[in-house]
């Protein structure tokens, strides 16, 4: 039921008193962000492995809930397994575009332009979800270099095949931004081309070839709203949300109309509902609690971004723990001024210790 661990040797600290509950397993769960909480760029945050050991020792169910992605969940889990030195179950991992599986029922047979990520990784993820017809900006650019003459066509280890490019000439029925763009100029241009096109056919413009007052003809979906995210660089880096802001400004400037879009990822409600359903599968609750009332799960979200992790957790009724190893960098011990967390701690090990201590107090 819980994740299996193969932990490498790590430095030991004074052990925390084991969690004691009235049942065989804790009636709470933890949802961990990844970037800025467990890892930072290519480096594992030093306290991560001990935090994961505490989860194993106390048999605490958990999931990873990240606004990162850009690949299949199984590939992301393998990547994390290598970095963290522990086995990461792909079924316990939610990336930003995981909840976009719900769009398959609407766009299963449609021609979907999937934006972001490296190479064809996001296209493969979309196919795994059930989208049958997927085209990428890279593929369109390879056939029509003039769509963005300032960008170089990406070098590929293997040449394009006719099968791989079969959806390039088809009208685009929807745009789905799965991950951060690798070529903002090209991808902004092609997203705009689809949005103002006549019936999704790239290279055409609706409303008598006039951009101004053109009505949006193609829907667009973003997998997360993050303006910035944290890696090993001293200050936060632009995220997918900044790409969206740029597209909004360009679209409105050219058409005079606001861009209509749907966003997934934290702090969006759909992502937290998706996380609840996953926790129910990992650790099913009994129908009734000890008091005879319907059982309720307590969830703690550990994150570094107040506008995504903390705002989302607070809005969904979860407890929130804000760490100082990522986007949030206070001068002292203050909480965030707009999205205050349940508590603020230095790092992820302190977060897990605080959660366990709090639950121990509740069970006295």
Secondary structure, DSSP 8 states (H G I E B T S, - for coil): ---------------------SSSS-SEEEEE--BTTTEETTEE-TTHHHHHHHHHHHT-EEEEE-S--SS-HHHHHHHHHHHHSS---GGGEE-TTGGGGGGHHHHTTSEEEEE-SSTTHHHHHHHHHT--EEEEHHHHHHH-GGGGTTS-----SS---TTTTTTTTS---EEEE-S--S-HHHHHHHHHHHHTSBTTBTT--HHHH--TT----SEEEES---SEE--SSSS-EE-HHHHHHHHHHHHHHHHSS----EE-STT-HHHHHHHHHHHHHHS---SB-TTSSB---EEEEEES-IIIIIHHHHHTT-EEEEESSSS---SSS---SSS--SEEESSHHHHHHHHHHHHHHHT-
